[in-house]
Structure formats: C-alpha cells, structure tokens
C-alpha cells in the first residue's frame, strides 16, 4: 500500500552516515584499548585551562542564582509576563558569566589548580617520572 502524506509534507530524507574510523582509532584519532578512556596526547595551554575553569565557575554561579530568580513574580505593572519568564534564564546566565569574569568566588581558581595538577601528573606518568 502506498504511503500518503498531507499536502506540503515531503518524504523523509535518508540520514547521512560518516565513514568508519580506521581500525584501532576512535573519531578523535587517538587509539585506546577496549574499556579504556582515550585521551588526546597533547596538553592544553594554561590560558585555555584558565578559560575553561572560568567558564565552569560561570556555569556554577548561574546554577546557584537560578533558584533565587525563579521566585520573583513576572506579573504586575512593571512585570514582563511570559516574555520575562522566557528570557530570565539567559539573564541569569549572563550574571554568572560577569561574576566569574570579575573574579568570581574562587571556584574557578580551585578548578584551575586541579587541572594544572592533573596535567602535570599526566605528563609525569607519560615520561616515566613519579608524581
């Protein structure tokens, strides 16, 4: 039996597939034995890790601020109604980013120190040194 579609609806297109990775490699191009987590062999720069730590702190601060802003009413003469409720999470996210950019509360610094420590331990292990 032929399939019928409502007017204006086209048949679904096939999903494009990506070619298989070479044997023994994952899509990132690194090799890993079964059951092991593969990690890129290159180390990240301190600037990139600092940025990642700051982004983590911004996300954390935004998550901490979100419940506080959920309790604020959006109705009344100066309230934004449904539109305010829709845009408020983005506003809170930006508050978190600005707080982290201004120095935050120390979460980013702690994450950065741990990232640097873990990277140095990984480099020591790969070179045969004991951490």
N, C-alpha and C positions, 0 to 999 in steps of 0.2 A: 504494500500500500504506500502511495506517495505521501510524503510529509507536506503538510500545508502550514504556511506561516501567515500571520496577519500582514496586511499591507504595510510596507515600509521597513520590514524586518528582513535582513539578508541572512543567508545561511552562515553558520559559524565558520571562521577560517581555521585551518589546522594550526596547531601550536608549533612554533619553530623550535627545533632542538639544537643544542650545541654539540659539536663533535666531542667524542670521548677523549679524555686525557690520555697521554701516553702511559703505558704500563708502569706502575710504581709511583706515579705522581698524582697529586691532588690538583684541583683547579688553580691553586695559588702557585703551583710549580715546585713545591717542596716535596721531598719524599718522607714517608712515615710508614713504619711497620703497623700491621693491624693492631688496633687497640691503643695506639699511641696518639697523643695530640701533636700535630705538626706545628712547628713554629718557624717563622721566617728566620734566616740566618743573620740578617743584617740587624744592627742595633739602631735604636731611634735616637735622634739628637736630643740633648737636654731641652732645647727650645720647644720641640714637638711634644715632649713629655710634660713640660710645664703647661702648654696649651691644653693638652688632654686633661690634666689634673684640674685646671681652672674650669674647663667645660663640665667636668664631673661635679665640681663644687656648685656651679651654677644650677645644674640639674637638681642637685640635692636641696639647695636653698629654695628653688621653685617648688619642689615637692613639699617642703616644710611650710611654705607660705600658703599653698593652695587651700588647705582646710580653713585658714583664717579668713580668706576672701570668699569662700563659699557661704559663709554665714551672713554676709552683707546683703540686704534686700536690694532688688533691682527695680522695684516699683516706686511710686511716689512722683511728685512733680519734677524732681531732678534725676530720677532713675532712668536707665536706658532700656528697661524691659528685657525682652528676649534677645535683642541685639547685644546688650551689655553682657548678658549671661553667655552668649556665644563667644565674644571677644575677650572676656575676662581671663581665661586660661593663658592666652597669649601675652596679656599684660603682665600676669604673674610670672611667666617665664622670663620676660624681659627684666622684671625686677630682680629675679635671681641672677641673671647674667650681669647686670650692672653692679649688684652687690659683690659678686665674685671678682669682677674687674677692679673694683675699688679696694680689694684686699680680702674680702670675704670674712669668714670666721675661723679660718685655719684648716678647714677640711682639705682644701687644695694643696696646701703646703705638706700636710701629712701624707696625702696620696702621692705627691711628687717624690718625697723622700723614700717612700716604699718602692716606687717604680725604679728609682735610681739604684736602690739597694738590690732589688731583684735582677736588674740588668747587669750589675757588676758581678753578682753571684753566677749568673748565666754565662758571662764571659769567662769567669774564673774556671767554671766547670768545663767549658769548651776548650780552654787552653791547658787543662790538666792540673791547675792550681787548686789548693784547698781554700774555700772561702773563710 
